Amino acid sequence: MSIQVGLRGEAVVTVTEANIAKTMKSGALPVFATPAMCALMEEAAVTAVANTLSEGDGTVGISLNITHDKPSPVGATIRAEAEVIAVEGRKISYRIAAYEGEACIGQGTHERFVINNEKFMSKLK
């Protein structure tokens, strides 16, 4: 595992009926849902470190602290960016943000923990 401060990841999605607040039950309006933005931010964070993990390892989210500052309509393209800002043992901290074009629509911090996938899943049994 060679996760370093400064690693970056990105994820992109188009706003559709599937990820609006009304469909996701996080509101009543046809705008990009906050839970969908959270998921996109987490996807960007996963992408940032994916190529640095050891075989059989993955990451799980342990905290997310964000603001959703601007609505986005159906048809908009949303891009999330994540940057590793700290690594403490197996805990990774990120600065995250989401954009519609050049406008920042949400931002915050996120933490993930590196896990061994098989060992993690065995805890469910």
C-alpha positions in Angstrom: 0.0 0.0 0.0 1.5 3.3 -1.1 -1.2 5.9 -0.5 0.3 9.4 -0.6 -1.1 12.8 0.2 -2.0 14.5 -3.1 -3.5 11.5 -4.9 -6.6 12.6 -6.8 -9.7 10.9 -8.1 -12.7 11.9 -10.2 -16.2 10.6 -10.9 -18.8 11.9 -13.3 -22.6 11.3 -13.6 -25.5 12.8 -15.5 -28.5 13.9 -13.5 -31.4 11.6 -14.5 -34.7 10.6 -13.0 -32.8 7.8 -11.1 -30.7 10.2 -9.0 -33.0 13.1 -8.3 -34.3 14.0 -4.8 -37.9 13.0 -5.6 -36.8 9.5 -6.7 -34.3 9.0 -3.9 -36.8 10.2 -1.3 -34.5 12.9 0.0 -36.8 15.6 -1.1 -39.7 16.3 -3.4 -38.0 18.1 -6.3 -36.6 17.0 -9.6 -33.0 18.1 -8.8 -29.7 16.2 -8.1 -30.2 14.4 -4.8 -27.8 14.9 -1.9 -27.4 11.2 -1.4 -26.4 10.9 -5.1 -23.8 13.6 -4.6 -22.4 11.8 -1.6 -22.1 8.6 -3.5 -20.4 10.4 -6.4 -17.9 12.0 -4.0 -17.2 8.5 -2.4 -16.7 7.1 -5.9 -14.1 9.8 -6.6 -12.3 9.0 -3.3 -12.3 5.2 -4.1 -10.8 6.1 -7.5 -8.1 8.2 -6.0 -6.4 5.3 -4.2 -7.6 2.2 -6.2 -4.3 1.7 -8.0 -2.2 1.9 -4.8 -4.0 -0.8 -2.8 -2.5 -4.3 -2.2 -4.2 -7.3 -3.8 -7.4 -8.2 -2.0 -7.7 -4.8 -0.2 -10.3 -2.2 -0.6 -11.6 0.9 1.3 -14.8 1.6 3.2 -16.2 5.0 4.1 -16.2 5.9 7.8 -17.2 9.6 7.8 -18.6 12.2 5.4 -19.1 15.8 6.2 -20.4 17.9 3.3 -22.6 20.8 2.3 -24.8 20.7 -0.8 -24.8 24.3 -1.9 -26.5 24.5 -5.3 -29.3 22.6 -7.1 -28.7 20.9 -10.4 -31.4 20.0 -12.9 -32.1 16.8 -14.9 -29.6 16.6 -17.7 -26.7 18.4 -15.9 -23.3 16.7 -15.8 -21.9 16.5 -12.3 -18.2 15.9 -11.6 -16.8 15.0 -8.2 -13.2 15.4 -7.2 -11.4 13.9 -4.2 -7.9 14.6 -3.0 -6.0 12.7 -0.3 -5.0 15.2 2.4 -3.8 12.9 5.1 -2.9 9.3 5.7 -2.7 7.9 9.3 -2.0 4.2 9.2 -5.0 2.7 7.4 -7.2 5.8 7.7 -7.3 8.1 4.6 -8.7 11.7 4.8 -9.9 13.5 1.6 -11.0 16.9 0.6 -14.0 16.4 -1.7 -16.1 18.6 -4.0 -18.7 18.3 -6.7 -19.1 20.6 -9.7 -21.7 21.4 -12.3 -19.4 22.9 -15.0 -17.1 25.2 -13.2 -19.6 25.9 -10.4 -19.0 24.1 -7.1 -22.3 22.6 -5.9 -21.0 20.9 -2.8 -17.9 20.3 -0.8 -16.5 18.8 2.4 -14.3 16.1 3.9 -14.4 12.3 3.8 -12.6 9.5 5.6 -12.1 6.0 4.4 -10.4 3.0 6.0 -8.3 0.4 4.1 -9.6 -3.1 4.7 -8.9 -6.6 3.5 -12.0 -7.4 1.6 -12.2 -11.1 2.5 -11.6 -10.5 6.2 -14.1 -7.6 6.3 -16.8 -9.7 4.6 -16.2 -12.6 7.0 -17.4 -10.4 9.9 -20.9 -10.6 8.4 -21.2 -14.3 9.0 
